[in-house]
């Protein structure tokens, strides 16, 4: 008959074995997820460095070349520089406007004493707009851009991206502004600061992690958009990089080299954000989702 001490020893060994086994399984799952995510990017990068003959043959061993990247700016993809400029204008412009409007709106809803039904209607409407598929807004924005004379320009895309990105930025920043103690503002107002000064010099620096997270997400969503860029533009004077990449699939041939090189080039901003700004994104989303 086993003693109590023996049973306790067996239990401790089982627990320690489970503890050692569980991190291994967790790390294995994480590495598999990383592999699934990174593998397509690696294939894209390798394909962009191949000659056309190596791409078609599917050869694993090849002589690398930068000709596909050079062709983006000088060859059949010579309009790529214009597409890049349009993407930057549309993404940066819409992100700047979204952050300004969403910051003011979130601060107003979280600080001022609006009637409950007013704030409820605003939040419910923004949540409803966020839940709708983006294709719903394509028709109205097409008509609006035609009427205003901004069709096939980055201005039309900025208008669309503001509507798409504003609800998410609003919900992120609303939680941040609500978590800032009102006593901080009261002390600043007593010292003679105006509401504008208090907002810009005190509140905004406190909620800067949330603003950074909202700005980065808005930029990425605008940069990667394809539906609106395809529907609101018709030539390279207004198209962005995602639409330009799709145009490499032509009627009689597919320019695989230029397509993959443009795709990898377009992924560079996302790679930079992952490397240098992931801390701000995770911190902003985590702090904005939990009440302090």
Secondary structure, DSSP 8 states (H G I E B T S, - for coil): ---HHHHHHHHHHHHHHHHHHHHHHHHHHHHHHHHHHHHHHHHHHHHHTS-HHHHHHT-SS----SHHHHHHHHSTTTTHHHHHHHHHHHHHHHHHHHHHHHHHHHHHHHHS---HHHHHHHHHHHHHHHHS-GGGGHHHHHHHHHHHT-TTSHHHHHHHHHHHHHHHHHHHHHHHHHHS-HHHHHHHHHTT--HHHHIIIIIHHHTHHHHHHHHHHHHHHHHH--HHHHHS--STTT--HHHHHHTTB-SS-B-HHHHHHHHHHHHHHHHHHHHHHHHHHHHHHHHHHS--
